[in-house]
Amino acid sequence: LLVSPCEIEAVNHQLERASAHPEQCHCEPHVDAMNPLAPTIHHRTVMGAGHTPTALVLASTGGLGLACARALAGDELRVAITGRRRELAVQLASELPGAIGIGVDIRDPSALDNAITQVCDEFGRIDCVVLNSGGPPPGRASDVSSSDLRNAMDTILYPAQHVIQRVLPDMVDRGWGRIIAIGSSGVEQPIAG
């Protein structure tokens, strides 16, 4: 939907090549099957000279986003907590080592650009992105209006596409990066009611 199969194949080829030659990407991929939130970075891995991996977690002032930010910080990543309420993002970030808080409305592409720039200015680069957002209000599919659908796309789909387009090229150039999309179980199975 967002990326053509040819583009996915090209990215996969580049990442496979980087995995086959880890000496060129200065990283050791590590998959933690017990923790799906783990960004597949072994926390002792040096990604370049003294680089501590950085994660940008969208909509992370509560719920799943905050849980992800805390888990990543616990895995010794530097984390950027984001949310519409800047003060809350800053407060929550102050509770985590090496974290920053950024006020951002993910529906605003320029605000997303500013957040990405701020993370890169503060930490040097983004190694992991957690795509998260609030979901649409619960309801029956037959009751969803065109306005509801547009709002859901503006909140869930378009911000993810925008962030991916901004961070993926740099990840591919470095030969390493992670983009994790999280969401409601309602995506797989309708929620009753």
Number of C-alpha atoms within 10 A of each C-alpha: 6 11 10 9 10 9 10 11 11 13 17 13 12 17 20 14 14 21 17 11 13 15 10 12 18 17 20 18 15 13 13 12 9 7 10 11 17 21 27 17 24 17 17 11 16 15 17 12 7 8 12 18 27 27 27 27 24 30 26 30 27 17 12 17 24 21 14 24 31 22 17 24 20 15 17 19 23 24 30 29 34 31 23 16 15 17 14 19 25 20 14 21 25 14 11 18 14 16 23 23 24 25 21 23 20 27 20 14 15 13 14 22 15 14 22 20 16 16 22 14 10 12 20 14 20 23 24 26 24 23 23 25 26 18 14 15 9 12 12 11 8 6 8 13 10 9 9 13 12 12 15 17 16 15 20 20 17 17 22 25 14 18 20 16 13 15 19 20 13 15 19 16 13 19 21 24 24 18 19 14 12 14 15 15 9 11 8 8 8 13 12 8 6
